[in-house]
């Protein structure tokens, strides 16, 4: 299993994927609750790879992760992940009615997409390291 984290100052996106890129869990949690959330998570869930986006606040999050787990933290480039995550969100939440007609405008999702960014980070890691093929 791969746990990917999109780090942020206020919130973090999390995604748990298997090697076939199937999402088993995705959520957004406040950054200040990350350690409290992940400490029991690591006890209950077997994680093989811990992925962290290299963007905003990644150094601070990496330090926190190293305090609560022996797993190595792999940094993955975050370029364009927000745009890709917004597109993935739109695909998962097809608009209805007039929004569907205007979908080509690429309106912003109604909620943060940090969890989708975490999914994309995990997928990049799997592809870059030829894992699961």
C-alpha positions, 0 to 999 in steps of 0.5 A: 500500500502507498500512503500519499500526502499533499502537504499544506500549511492549513490542510493535507490531502491523504490518499491510500492506494494499492499497486494497481492505483486503486484508491482505498481511502482519500480525505483531507485533514487539518495539518495540525491534526496530522500526527494525531491522525497518522499515529494510530493509522500506521499501527492499523494499516500496513504501508509500504511507501510513504509519499510526500509532495515536494511543495508548500510546507513539505519540509515541516511535514516530512519532519513530523512524519519522521518522528512517528514512523520508520518508513522512508519518506519519498518526495514527489514533484507537485508541478501541475497537480492542482490542475490535474486534481481539479480535472479528476474531481470534475470527472468523478463528479459529473455536473448535471443540467446547465453546469454540464453544458458549461463544463468546458469552462473548467469551473473550480470544484466546490471543495478543496482537491488536496485528496485528489492531489495526493492520489496523483502524487501516488500515481506519479510515484508508481509510474516513475518507479515502475512499481505494480506493472 
